[in-house]
Amino acid sequence: MSEELPELRASDDDREKVAERLRDAMAEGRLDMDEFGERLDAVYRARTYAELEPLTRDLPATGSGAPAARPGAESGGENWPARIGGTGDARWGIGVLSGFQHTGRWTVPARFKAIAFWGGGQLDLREARFESRETVIDCWTVMGGVNIVVPPGVQVEVRGIGIMGGFGRPAGDDTPDPDAPRVVVRGFAFWGGVGTERKPTRAQRRLEKERRRGEGEDRKELG
C-alpha cells in the first residue's frame, strides 16, 4: 500500500488480504481475540489504502505491498483454526409467514435453533466464524423450509426426521478437513424440508476463476 497514494480506493480483494493476515496473526498468538475483532471491524469499514495500512503495520511483513493471503490460500486451503472461537451472534432464526437469513461474516453459535412455519430460512456458513468445533442446528419446519450452506471441508451430519417432508444431505463426496468444524443438523420437518448443500467460498471462487483464466492463456500460447 503506497504512502504516495493514501486516498487510493481499496478493493474487496485488498480488504480480504488484510483480513486473512489478521487471522494468521491471531492464530500465531500475535493478536488476542479482542484486538482481532477490533481490527477486523476496521478492515471492513475501510475505504482506502491509507485506512488499511495501519491495521497490519506492527505485524511481520509477508511481502511487499498489501499483506499477502495466508499460506495455502493458493491451493484453496482454509485456515480453520483462525475461524474457530469467539461469541456466537444470533442463536435463533424464526420465519412465521415470513423468512430469515444469516449470511456473510457472522459468528455461528455452538447451538442454533431455526423455526419455519409457512416460511423459510437461509443459513450460509461459507464466510462465517464458528463459536465451537461442533455446531448443532436444530430445525423445526411446518409447511416451510430451511436451507443450510456449508463450505467444502466442513463435516455435515444430518439426523432429522421428516413426515411428508425431509432432511437433505449435501451432494457429492466431500472429504472433511480434520481441522474444520463439524455441523450437526437435526430436528423435525412436517410438510416441509431442511436442505444442506456445499458451495465454495468467495476466495475459492476467485482462485478457480484465476485458474481457468491461466489455463485459457496457456491454450492461447500453445495455439
N, C-alpha and C positions, 0 to 999 in steps of 0.2 A: 504494500500500500504506500503510495508515494506521498511524501510531505509536500511535494510540489503541486499536487492536485488534491488539496484537502476537501474540496467540495464535489469531487467526482462521485456520482451516484453509485452506490453498491448494488449488486445484483443478488438474486436469491441464491445463486451459487456461491457468491462471496460470503454471504451470511452463513450458509451451510458449512463452508470450510472452517470458519471461525468457531461455529458451534461444535463441530467434530473435534477441533483442537482442545476446546474446553472440556469435552467429555473425556478425552485422553488424559488431560491434566488431572481431572477428578479421579479417574481410575488409577493413576500413578501416585495419588496421595498429595498432589501439589495444591489442590483446592479442596476445601471441605464442602459439604452439601449446601450450606447457606451461601458461600461465595459463588459456587457454581450456579445456583439458582438466580442470584442477582445478576451475574454476568450474562447468563443465557437470556434473561428477560431483556437486557440491554441490547443483545445481538439482534433480536427480532424487532426491536424498536428502531434500530439504526437505519439511517437512510444514506449515509455517505461513508467513504473510507475513513475519514477523519474520526467518525464516531466508533468505527470498528477497531481501529488500530490500538487504542489504549487497553482494550479488553484482553489482549494476549501479550502486551509489552513486557510483562515480568515473567513470562514463561519461556523455556528454552526454545530457540528457533528450530523450525523443521525445514527450513529452506528459505529462499528469497521470496519477497512479495507476500501475498496473503498466506496465513498459516495453511499448511497442507492438510489434506484429509488424512484420517488415521491410517496406520499400516493395515493393509489387507483390503482397503476400500476398492482398489483397482480390480480385484477379483470378485467383488460383490459380497465380501465378507461383512459381518456385522459385529461391532464391539459391544456384545451383550452386557458384560459387567458394568459398563458405563450407563446402561439404560435400566438397571435394576436398582431400586432404592428410592426413598422419598415418601411423601404422604399422598395417598390417593385423592383424586378430585371427587366429583360426584359419585355417589355409591348407589344411586337409583336412576332408573330410566322408566318413565311411565307414559304410555300412549293410550289414552282412552278417547276414542273417536278423534284421534289426532296422532301425532308422531313425535319421536325424539331422536336425537343423534348425538354421538360423541365421536368426533373425528379430529384429525390433525395432531397437534402436540398437546397431549393431556397425559395425566398420570392415572393408570388403571389401578383401582384398589385391589387388594387381595380378594375381596368378595364384592361382587356387583349383582344387583337384582334388577331384572328387566321384566316389565309387565306391559302386555299389549292386548287391549280389549277393543275390537273393532278399530284397530290402529296398527301402527308399526314402529319399529325402531332400527337404528343403524349404529353399530359399534365398530369403528375402524381402528385397529390396533397397530397399523403399519408404522406410524411415526410416533407412537406413544412410548412413554416410560412405564415401568411396572413397579408397583409398590413391593411385590414379593416375587420369589422364583416360581410360585404357583398361584394362578388366578382362577377363582371359581366364579362362573357366571351362571346364576340361577334365572331361568326364563319361564314365565307363565304366559301363555298366549291363548286367547279365546277369539276365534274368528279374526285373527290378526297374525302378525309375523315379526320376527326379529332376525336381522342379518348381521353376522359377525365376520369381519375381515381380518385375517392374520397374515403376517409376512412369512416368507419362506424361512424354515429353520425352527419355527415355534411348534412344539408338540401339541396336538389337539386331541382331547379325549371327550367323546360325546356319550352321555349316559341318559339322555332324556327319554320320556315316554310320550308317544303320540296316539291320539284317538281321532280317527278321521283327519289326521294331520301327521306331522312327523318332524324328526330331527335329522338334518342332513350333515354328513361328514365331508370335509374338504376333498375335492377330487385330486387325483394324482398321487404318485408315490413320493412324498417328500421326506427326506431323511432328517430327523430332528438334529439340531445343533446342541451338543451336550451343555453348552453354556447358556442356551436360550431358556426363557421361561416356559412353563407348561400351562396350558389353558384347559380347564375342565368345564364343559358345558353340560348343564343338567336342568331338569325341570319337567314341565308338562305342557303339551300342546293339544288343544281341542278345536277342531275345525280351523286349524292354523298351522303354522310351521316355524321352525327355527333353522336357519341355514348357516353354514360356515363355509368360507372359501379362502383360498390363498391368492394373494396378489403381491407383486413386487413393490418395494418401497420406491419413493421418488428417486433416491440415489441409485437404486438398482436399475430403474427405467432409463436414467440418464447414462449409466455405464453401458447398457445394452444398445442404446441409440448410438453412442460413440463407437462401440464395437462394430455395429453394422456400417456406420459411415466409413470406418477404417477398411472394412472388407470391400466396400464399394470402390474406394480409392485404389486398393490393391488390384482389383479386377480391371480397372481402367488402365493401370500401368502395364498389366500383362497383355491387355488387348492392344 
